[in-house]
Amino acid sequence: MIEAKRRGAMWLESGGVRPTKQRVCLAALLVGDGHHRHVTAESLFDAVRASGEKVSLATVYNTLRAFSDAGILREITVNGTKSYFDTDTSNHAHFYWEDSGELADAGHDSPDHEVRVSNLPAPPDGAEITKVDVVIRLRRT
């Protein structure tokens, strides 16, 4: 767990996020093993409880938003009420399994995984497009 906390603290530092005890705990669960993951606030809260740490669900929500605002976490909204948070902030698409509620990277391991979106509408005067999220919804047949 010491290595995971060290990795988490470095990740926070990369985003200019102050490493409080609770933030380091959550960061260790998110990136401590060096692998990318998709989490919801609820799934991260469950992982925190399983680790024996004490962090409130409200703190988990607020911390995920802070990490997202700092640019070290990417928020993916799959409907109006459900958000996932991705530790991989690179530009990539996602598969959302409607039957299980699982979010996964879409073809992220292949060299041609980049999704190209064409014919985007021009943004209004004084605005710029900052990102385009692509979520491909799937259902098992």
N, C-alpha and C positions, 0 to 999 in steps of 0.2 A: 504494500500500500504506500510505502514511502516513495517509491519510484513513480507511482501513479500521481501522487500529490505533487511531486516535483514537476512532472510533465504538465499537470493541470495549472500549476503556478506559472510556468513558462508560457502556456497558452494564454492565460489571462494577461500576462505582461505584453504579449504580442499585440493585444488589442487595447492596451492602455487601461485595463480594468484593475482597480485596486483589489489586491488579493486578501479579502477577509477570510476568516475561518470557514464560513458557510460557502462562500464562492469557490474556495479551493476544494472543498469537499465535493461540490457539484461538478466542478471542472474535472476532478480526478475520475469521477464516474463517467463523464462524457468522453474524455480523450486520454485518460490515464493508461490505457493499454495500447495506444497508438493507432487504433482502428476508428474509422468513421462510423457514425450511427445516426439513426433517426429516432427521436424520442418525442413523446408528448410530456406535458407537465406531470400528468398523472403517472406515466410509466417511470419517469425520473424520480418522482416522489416515492414510488414503490421501491425503487432501487436504493434510495437513501435509507428508507426504513429497514430494508433487508441488510444493509451494511452496518446497522446499529447506530447510525448518526441520527441526531434529532434536528430536523429542519421542517418548518411548516410548509404546507402546500402553497400558501400565499407567497412565501419566500421563494419557493421554486419557480412559480409563475413570474414574479418580479425579476428574479435573477436571469431566467431565460430571456426575458425582454431586454434586460440590460446587456447580456451577451450579444443578442441580435443587433441592438442599437450600436454596439461597439464594432460590429462587422466580423466577429469571430464565430458567429452562429447564423445560420440562414433559416428564416421562418418560411414554411410552406403551408399555406392554407388550403385545405381540401374541400371545405364547404364553409359556410358562414360562421360555424361555431367550433370547428376542429382545426387546430394547428399542430403541425409537426415541426421539430427543430432539427436541422441537419448540421453536423459538425464539418461537413465538406462544403465550403462556401464557393467552390468553383462553379462555373456556369454549366449546369447539366439538368436533364429532364428526369422526371420521376414516374414510376408506375404506382398507382394507388389501387389496391385490391379491395373492391367494394364489399365483398363477402366477409373478409377477415379484418378489414380496417388497417392492413399493413401498408406501409410506404417503403418503396425500394428504389434504388437508382435504376434508371432505364438505360441499359446498354453501356453503362459507365466504363466497363472494362475493355470495350472494343475501341480501336483507334478512330472509327468514324461515328462516335457516339454523339457528336455535336448536332444539336437540332438547329436548323436554320428557319427563322420565321421571316417570311417575306410579306410585302405589301402592308406593313404596319401603318396605321393612320398617323399623320403628322401630329405631333403634340401641339397643344394650344400655345399661342405666343407667350413667351416668358417661362416655358416649361421644357423639360427634357425627359426622355425615357431613360430611366435608370436601370431597369431590368425587366425581363419578361419571364414569368414562371410558366413552365409547361408541366402539367400533371396529366398523365394518360391513365384514364380510369379503366380497370379491367374487371371482368367477372369470369369465373371458371365455367367452362362448358361441360 
